Amino acid sequence: MSIAVQIRRGTDSQNSSFTGAAGELIYTTDQKKVYVHDGSTAGGTLVSGGSGDITSVVAGTGLSGGATTGDATLNIANGGVDTLQLANNAVTAAKLGADTGYTVSLGNVFLDFGSIV
C-alpha cells in the first residue's frame, strides 16, 4: 500500500492573500509554483517554479533608467557617452555620415571634419 501526501493548493491569486501555518506548503494550480508559509506573511515565500526573473536592473555609468520590479528600460543618459565609453578609433567619418564641414566635440577632444563625402 502506498501513501499519498497532498498539500494545500489554489490559484496564485488565492495564495497571495492567504497566510498559511509555519512550514505549510501551497501549490498554485494556475502558475505551477510552490510557496512555503511562515505563519505571518501573506502569500508565503516562493520556493519552486519561479521564472528566474531578475530582481533589479541598475543603470551604470552613462545610463539612466532601471527598475526593481516589472519591466526595466535602460537609456543613454544626457551626456552619458564620453571618451571613457568610446573605444579608441570608434568614431569615424563614415559613422558620422556625409555632411559639409562640422566639428565634433568628444569631451576635450575636438575633431574637425571639414568636408565629408
N, C-alpha and C positions, 0 to 999 in steps of 0.2 A: 504494500500500500504506500503510495506516495503522499507527501504533504504539500499542499499548495499554500503559498503566502501571498496575500493580496494587500496592496497598500491603497490608501485613500486616493481617489482620483477625481478629476473635474477639469473644467476648462481653465485656460490661463487667466482669464478674467475672474473666474470664481476664486482661484488660488490667490490672486493679488489682494483680495480683501479678506482673506482667511488667515487666522493666526492659529497654527497647529501647536500641539504639545511639543515640549522639548524632545528632539530626536525623531519626530514624526516625519515620514516621507510622503510627499504628494507628487503624483504623476499627472501632468496636464495632457489630456487626451487630444487636444487640438494642436498644440505646439510640440508634443512629444518631448517634454522636458521633465526633469526630476528636481524637486526642491526639498531641502531639509529645513524644518522649522525649529525655533528655539524657545517657543512658549511666549514670546513677546513681540516678535517682528511680523507684521502682516506681510504675507507673500513668501516668507522664508528666504532662503539663500539658494540660488541656482547651483546645482552640483553636477548636472549632466544634461546634455542635449543643447547647450548654447551654440550659437553660430560662430563664436570666436570673434565677436565684434571688438574693434579697437576701442578702448575706453577713453582715449584722449588724443587729440591732434593739436600740437603746439606749433605756432608759427615761429620759425627760426629767423636767423639773420636775413634781412631783406624781404621778409614775407609778412603778410597780415592775414588775419582770419584764424581759423581753427575752431575746435569745439570739444566739449566733453561728453555730449550726448547727440544722438541723431546723426545727420549727415554733416560732414565737415568740408569746408571750402577754404583753400589757400589761394591768396593772390599775391602778386608782386606789389609791395608797398610803394607809395610815392617816394622816390629817391632810394628805392630798395636795391637797385643794381649799381654798384660802383666798381672800381678796379679790383676789389677783393673778390667779387663774384665772377669776374671775367677771366677766362684763360688767356695766356699770352697769345697774341695774334688772332684772337677770336673775332674781332670786329674788322671786317674788310670792306673795301669799296663795293664789292658785289653784294654784301649783306645790307649795305646802306641804300642800295638802289641807285638808279640813274637820276641825276639832277645836275644843275649847273651851279657850282660854287657855293659851298657852305662849310662851316666849321663845326665839328662835333667836340663837345667837352666831356671828358670822362674823368671827373674829379680834377686832379691837377694836370692831366694830360690833354693837350689840345691837338686835334688832327685837322689839318686844312686840306680839303679835297678839291679845291679849285673847280675844275670841270670834270665830272664823272660821266663816262659814256658806257 
